[in-house]
Amino acid sequence: MTGSTIFHALGLHMHQPPGNLRLLIEANPWEAEQILRCYERPVRYAARYPDVARLHIGFSGVLLDQLLDPDIIDRYRHILDIPEMLERYAQADNIELIGTGHFHPIFPLIPQADWAEQLERERLVMLRAFGRTPLGFWPPEMAFTMEMIPALVDAGYEYLVVDGVHVRPEDGISDVFRPYQACHEGVCITVVARDRDVSGAQESGLDANWFQNEVRWRTGGSPRPHEARLVTTWSDGENGAWFRQSEEGAGFFGHFFAPYMEHFRGGEYPVTPVSLSAYLTRNPAVARAQVQTGAWNLGTGSGYDFSQWGGSDQQRAAAAAVSALSARYWDLCERLPAGRLHPALERARSLILEAQTSCFLFWGPAWIPLLYERTTPAAAELDAAEASLKPAVPGTPGHPLGESESAAPVGAQASASPPAAAPPPVATPSPAVTLVATKQAAPLPDSSAPAPHCGEGGCGPRRTSGR
């Protein structure tokens, strides 16, 4: 091995929107197989290079929900044994599992009261799938604001990865090759800066020789070339032909990762693969930085704002509809007598959180109707819950808690209040859209899964970023 001071943390992010694995296997089996094999390759290559490989893999909670679904397991059994794959991830000590938001929300664009549960549900499903919870956090779409820090620390995270272009060191010297401490309202967390340019190459195509030359050049010209340099690259792990390539020798793992590991194993490679938790233990962050609110760059977007998800009137109206339902949910929770649970509120809650999936906004008019397919039944459930909480009219039967189903049928808009927002006309999805849009209603949550926002007193307290 080399004595290099250049260390590399390689991360891959995996996500599918609600119901997409079922629709893919029905509508496009070949694409479904390509995507599923992207989830298996990291753990297989990690096992091939146990002495040198270090990987960071993040699965969105909604993807794990699908991978744990017995129906999905059966439908994909001819391609892959999904439970066996998940077990290999659980046992792989050279793969660092990374958390995110359960339904892959744009955290700065959803109500802060919903942050805690998006974080908690993710950690619960990771515990179920892998038997462990993550130390590191990857913001969906790298969308981050400093107000998230207390919620992340409360959830149990010790560090997070952000896009390096948004990091503003307090000393005024831009340096994406060192970790930082970022603090908000007295709560601090370690921040690791993603190298945007090298991450772009990781996403689209690179080889081991180009990578070492590029990294040496970039770190050599950095403000502190003689200190330990941490290069962090992160990309989606299942999008694009580079990752989906069925001929592995022409894709990410065969063309880049395997030669990279072989060169490093041979002792002459100038870059050392490392896990972030191990690196940060040896090199704890000391310098302070602020992180500018923003996301990563996608398509023509710079990532300095959230225009990819909120740039059109349709997108803003859809996001506002979800936020209005969330506010109404929390209002009803506060009116719920202590010690009582309400089935309609529970169903509405899962639909509201699911409607916060970033994909529904990102793909614009073709996908926004899928958001309304969650908000419309959620509004009906809230109507039912509200009707059951009203005092009974003298001489008529009351509305006992727990019998809200009689107030309004599930999935139908009750007359007690209008819809949160009128859904736009359904547009035909573009053939260029990689993911398959579902027209099915959102599935109800697993009845065996815990509801982290509820306890013995019913709905939990309204959550904000404060501690």
C-alpha positions in Angstrom: 0.0 0.0 0.0 1.1 3.6 -0.6 1.7 6.2 2.1 -0.5 8.7 0.2 -2.1 11.6 2.0 -5.0 11.6 -0.6 -8.0 9.7 0.6 -11.1 8.9 -1.4 -14.7 8.3 -0.1 -16.9 6.9 -2.9 -20.7 7.0 -2.5 -23.6 5.8 -4.5 -27.2 6.8 -3.9 -30.1 4.4 -4.7 -33.8 5.4 -5.0 -37.0 4.5 -6.7 -40.3 6.4 -6.2 -43.3 4.6 -4.6 -44.5 1.6 -6.5 -41.9 1.9 -9.3 -40.3 -1.5 -9.0 -43.7 -3.2 -9.6 -44.5 -1.0 -12.5 -41.1 -1.5 -14.1 -41.3 -5.3 -14.0 -44.8 -5.0 -15.6 -44.1 -2.4 -18.2 -40.4 -2.8 -19.0 -38.9 -6.0 -17.7 -35.5 -5.4 -19.3 -35.1 -2.0 -17.7 -36.3 -3.5 -14.4 -33.6 -6.1 -14.6 -30.9 -3.5 -15.4 -31.9 -1.4 -12.4 -32.1 -4.3 -10.0 -28.7 -5.5 -10.9 -27.3 -2.1 -10.1 -28.3 -2.8 -6.5 -26.5 -6.1 -6.4 -23.1 -5.1 -8.0 -21.8 -2.9 -5.2 -22.0 -5.6 -2.6 -20.6 -8.2 -5.0 -17.6 -6.1 -5.9 -17.1 -5.1 -2.2 -16.8 -8.9 -1.5 -14.3 -9.3 -4.3 -12.0 -6.7 -2.8 -12.5 -7.0 1.0 -9.0 -5.8 1.8 -9.1 -2.6 -0.2 -12.7 -1.7 -1.3 -14.5 1.0 0.7 -18.0 2.0 -0.4 -20.8 4.2 0.9 -24.2 3.0 -0.3 -27.5 4.8 0.5 -31.0 3.4 -0.1 -34.0 5.6 0.2 -36.6 4.2 2.7 -39.2 4.0 0.0 -36.9 1.8 -2.1 -36.2 -0.5 0.8 -40.0 -0.7 1.4 -40.2 -2.1 -2.1 -37.2 -4.5 -1.8 -38.8 -5.9 1.4 -42.2 -6.4 -0.2 -43.0 -10.1 -0.6 -44.7 -9.4 -3.9 -41.7 -7.6 -5.3 -39.4 -10.4 -4.0 -41.5 -12.9 -5.9 -41.8 -10.9 -9.1 -38.0 -10.4 -9.3 -37.0 -13.9 -8.0 -36.0 -15.0 -11.5 -33.5 -12.2 -11.7 -32.1 -12.0 -8.2 -32.7 -13.3 -4.7 -33.4 -9.9 -3.0 -33.4 -11.1 0.6 -30.1 -12.7 0.1 -28.7 -9.5 -1.5 -29.9 -7.5 1.5 -28.3 -9.9 3.9 -25.0 -9.6 2.1 -25.2 -5.8 2.6 -25.9 -6.4 6.3 -22.8 -8.5 6.6 -20.4 -6.3 4.5 -18.1 -4.5 6.8 -16.5 -2.6 4.0 -19.8 -1.0 2.9 -20.8 2.0 5.0 -24.6 2.4 4.8 -25.8 6.0 4.5 -29.2 7.3 5.5 -31.5 9.8 3.7 -35.2 10.9 3.9 -37.6 8.0 3.8 -39.7 9.2 0.9 -36.8 11.1 -0.6 -38.2 14.6 0.1 -36.6 18.0 -0.7 -36.3 18.8 3.0 -36.0 22.6 2.5 -39.3 22.6 0.6 -41.4 20.5 3.1 -42.7 21.6 6.5 -40.1 21.4 9.2 -42.8 19.6 11.3 -42.4 16.6 9.0 -38.6 16.4 9.0 -38.3 14.2 12.1 -40.6 11.5 10.8 -39.0 11.4 7.3 -35.7 10.8 9.2 -37.1 8.3 11.7 -39.0 6.1 9.2 -35.8 5.8 7.1 -33.8 4.7 10.1 -36.4 2.2 11.1 -36.6 0.5 7.7 -32.8 0.4 7.5 -32.7 -1.3 10.9 -35.3 -3.8 9.5 -33.4 -4.4 6.3 -29.8 -4.4 7.6 -29.9 -4.7 11.3 -28.1 -1.4 11.8 -28.6 2.3 11.5 -26.4 4.7 9.7 -24.0 7.3 11.0 -23.9 9.4 7.9 -26.6 11.3 6.0 -27.0 12.0 2.3 -29.7 14.7 1.7 -32.1 13.7 -1.1 -31.0 15.6 -4.2 -28.3 17.1 -1.9 -30.9 19.6 -1.0 -29.8 21.1 2.4 -30.3 24.0 4.6 -28.6 24.7 8.0 -31.9 24.5 9.8 -31.8 20.7 9.2 -28.8 20.2 11.6 -30.7 19.9 14.9 -33.1 17.4 13.3 -30.3 15.3 11.9 -28.4 15.2 15.2 -31.7 14.3 17.1 -32.2 11.5 14.6 -28.7 10.1 15.5 -26.6 11.2 12.6 -22.9 12.2 13.1 -22.0 13.6 9.7 -23.6 14.5 6.4 -22.5 15.0 2.8 -23.2 18.2 1.0 -22.3 19.6 -2.4 -19.0 21.3 -2.1 -20.0 24.4 -4.0 -22.3 25.4 -1.1 -19.6 25.2 1.7 -18.5 28.5 3.0 -15.5 28.1 5.4 -15.3 30.7 8.2 -11.7 31.4 7.3 -12.8 32.4 3.8 -10.5 29.9 2.0 -12.5 27.5 -0.2 -11.2 23.9 0.4 -13.5 21.0 -0.4 -10.8 18.4 0.6 -11.2 18.7 4.4 -14.2 18.1 6.7 -15.9 20.9 8.6 -18.1 21.5 11.6 -21.4 23.3 10.8 -23.5 24.6 13.7 -27.1 25.9 13.9 -28.7 27.1 17.2 -25.8 25.6 19.2 -26.1 22.1 17.6 -23.1 21.0 15.4 -22.5 18.2 12.9 -19.6 17.2 10.7 -20.0 18.2 7.1 -18.2 16.4 4.2 -17.9 18.3 0.9 -18.7 16.4 -2.3 -16.4 17.3 -5.2 -18.9 18.3 -7.9 -16.6 17.9 -10.9 -15.1 14.5 -10.1 -18.6 13.3 -9.1 -19.8 14.3 -12.5 -17.2 12.1 -14.0 -18.2 9.2 -11.7 -21.7 9.6 -12.9 -21.0 9.6 -16.6 -17.7 7.7 -17.2 -14.1 7.5 -16.1 -11.2 5.2 -15.7 -8.6 4.5 -13.0 -5.7 6.4 -14.7 -7.8 9.5 -15.4 -9.1 9.5 -11.8 -5.7 9.3 -10.2 -4.3 12.1 -12.4 -7.3 14.3 -11.9 -7.3 13.8 -8.1 -3.6 14.5 -7.8 -3.9 17.6 -9.9 -6.9 18.9 -7.9 -5.5 18.3 -4.5 -2.0 19.5 -5.5 -3.5 22.9 -6.3 -5.7 23.0 -3.2 -5.0 25.4 -0.3 -3.4 22.7 1.9 -1.7 20.3 -0.5 0.5 18.8 2.2 -2.3 18.0 4.7 -4.5 14.9 4.5 -6.8 15.4 1.5 -10.3 13.9 1.5 -11.8 13.6 -2.0 -15.5 12.7 -1.8 -17.4 11.6 -4.9 -21.1 10.8 -4.9 -23.6 10.0 -7.6 -26.8 8.1 -8.3 -25.9 4.4 -8.6 -28.6 3.1 -10.9 -29.2 5.9 -13.5 -27.7 5.9 -16.9 -26.1 3.3 -19.2 -22.7 3.7 -17.4 -24.2 2.0 -14.3 -26.9 -0.1 -16.0 -24.5 -1.6 -18.5 -25.2 -5.3 -18.6 -21.7 -5.9 -20.0 -19.9 -5.2 -16.7 -16.5 -4.6 -18.4 -17.9 -1.5 -20.1 -19.6 -0.1 -17.0 -18.7 1.6 -13.7 -17.7 -1.5 -11.7 -15.9 -3.4 -14.5 -14.2 -0.5 -16.3 -13.4 1.8 -13.4 -13.9 0.3 -9.9 -12.2 -3.1 -10.4 -9.0 -1.7 -12.1 -8.9 1.0 -9.3 -9.0 -1.7 -6.6 -6.4 -3.7 -8.5 -4.0 -0.8 -8.9 -4.3 0.2 -5.2 -3.9 -3.4 -4.1 -0.7 -3.5 -6.1 0.8 -0.7 -3.9 1.5 2.0 -6.5 -1.8 4.0 -6.6 -1.7 7.5 -5.1 -5.3 7.5 -3.8 -6.4 5.5 -0.7 -10.1 4.3 -0.6 -11.5 5.1 2.9 -14.8 4.9 4.8 -16.0 8.3 6.1 -16.6 7.2 9.6 -13.1 5.7 9.9 -11.5 8.8 8.3 -13.4 11.2 10.5 -12.4 9.3 13.6 -8.8 9.7 12.7 -9.2 13.2 11.3 -12.0 14.9 13.2 -13.4 18.2 11.8 -12.0 21.3 13.5 -12.6 24.1 11.1 -16.0 25.7 11.0 -18.1 26.4 7.9 -21.6 27.6 6.9 -23.4 25.7 4.2 -25.4 27.8 1.8 -28.9 26.5 1.1 -29.0 24.6 -2.1 -29.0 21.3 -3.9 -26.8 19.5 -6.5 -26.8 20.4 -10.2 -29.2 18.4 -12.4 -29.6 19.0 -16.1 -29.5 22.8 -16.7 -30.0 23.6 -13.0 -27.1 25.0 -11.0 -28.2 23.7 -7.7 -28.1 27.1 -6.1 -31.8 27.1 -5.8 -34.6 24.6 -6.0 -35.9 25.5 -9.5 -35.8 21.8 -10.6 -38.6 21.0 -8.1 -40.3 24.4 -7.5 -39.6 26.5 -10.6 -43.0 26.3 -12.2 -46.5 27.4 -11.1 -47.6 23.8 -11.2 -44.8 22.6 -9.0 -45.3 25.4 -6.5 -49.0 24.8 -6.3 -48.5 21.0 -5.8 -45.9 21.6 -3.0 -48.3 24.1 -1.4 -51.1 21.5 -1.4 -48.9 19.0 0.4 -47.8 21.6 3.0 -51.5 22.7 3.6 -52.4 19.1 4.2 -49.5 18.7 6.6 -50.6 21.7 8.6 -54.2 20.4 8.7 -52.9 17.1 10.0 -51.0 18.7 12.8 -53.9 20.8 13.7 -56.1 17.7 14.0 -53.4 16.0 16.1 -53.5 18.8 18.6 -57.3 18.4 18.9 -57.1 14.7 19.4 -57.7 13.7 23.0 -54.7 12.3 24.8 -54.3 8.6 24.8 -56.4 8.0 21.6 -55.3 6.9 18.2 -57.1 7.7 15.0 -56.9 5.3 12.0 -57.9 8.0 9.5 -55.2 10.3 10.7 -52.7 7.5 10.4 -53.7 6.8 6.9 -53.6 10.5 6.0 -50.1 10.8 7.6 -48.5 8.2 5.4 -50.1 9.6 2.2 -48.9 13.1 3.0 -45.3 12.0 3.7 -45.4 9.9 0.5 -46.6 12.9 -1.5 -43.4 14.6 -0.5 -41.4 12.3 -2.8 -39.1 14.6 -4.9 -39.8 12.7 -8.1 -43.4 13.9 -8.3 -42.1 17.5 -8.6 -38.9 16.9 -10.5 -40.5 15.4 -13.6 -43.0 18.3 -13.9 -46.4 18.0 -15.6 -46.0 14.3 -16.4 -45.6 13.4 -12.7 -47.4 16.0 -10.7 -50.7 14.1 -11.1 -49.1 11.3 -9.1 -48.7 13.7 -6.2 -52.4 14.5 -6.3 -53.2 10.8 -6.3 -51.8 10.9 -2.7 -53.2 14.3 -1.6 -56.8 13.6 -2.7 -57.3 10.5 -0.5 -55.3 12.2 2.3 -57.7 15.1 2.3 -60.6 12.6 2.4 -59.0 10.9 5.4 -58.5 14.2 7.2 -62.2 15.1 6.4 -63.2 11.8 8.0 -61.0 12.4 11.1 -62.3 16.0 11.5 -66.0 14.9 11.2 -65.4 12.3 14.0 -63.9 15.0 16.3 -66.9 17.3 16.0 -69.4 17.2 18.9 -72.5 15.1 18.1 -75.7 17.0 17.2 -78.3 16.4 19.9 -80.7 13.6 19.0 -78.2 12.0 16.5 -75.6 9.3 17.0 -72.2 10.5 18.0 -69.0 10.1 16.1 -66.8 7.9 18.4 -63.1 8.0 17.8 -61.8 5.0 15.9 -65.0 4.8 13.8 -64.1 7.6 11.3 -64.6 5.3 8.3 -68.3 6.0 8.5 -67.7 9.7 8.1 -66.3 9.5 4.6 -65.1 6.6 2.4 -61.4 6.1 2.0 -60.1 7.6 -1.2 -63.3 9.7 -1.8 -63.3 13.5 -1.4 -65.7 14.2 1.5 -68.0 17.2 1.3 -66.8 18.7 4.6 -64.0 20.6 2.9 -62.7 21.1 -0.7 -59.7 19.4 -2.0 -56.3 20.7 -1.0 -55.8 21.8 -4.6 -57.3 21.0 -7.9 -55.2 18.5 -9.8 -53.8 19.6 -13.1 -54.7 17.8 -16.3 -52.9 14.5 -16.6 -50.1 14.7 -19.1 -48.7 11.7 -21.0 -45.2 10.9 -19.6 -42.4 11.6 -22.0 -40.7 8.5 -23.5 -37.4 10.1 -22.3 -38.5 9.7 -18.6 -36.5 6.9 -17.2 -38.8 6.1 -14.3 -42.3 4.7 -14.8 -45.1 6.8 -13.6 -47.8 5.0 -11.6 -51.5 5.8 -11.9 -52.3 3.6 -8.9 -53.4 5.0 -5.6 -50.7 5.1 -2.9 -50.4 1.8 -1.0 -51.5 1.9 2.7 -48.6 1.5 5.1 -47.5 -1.8 6.4 -49.7 -2.5 9.4 -46.9 -4.2 11.2 -44.5 -1.2 10.9 -44.2 1.2 13.8 -45.6 4.7 13.5 -42.7 6.8 14.9 -44.7 10.0 15.3 -47.3 8.3 17.6 -47.0 7.0 21.0 -49.2 6.3 24.0 -50.7 9.7 23.7 -51.7 9.4 20.0 -50.1 11.9 17.6 -46.6 13.1 18.6 -45.8 16.7 19.2 -45.3 19.0 16.2 -41.7 18.7 15.2 -39.5 21.6 14.3 -35.8 22.0 13.8 -35.3 23.3 17.3 -34.2 21.0 20.1 
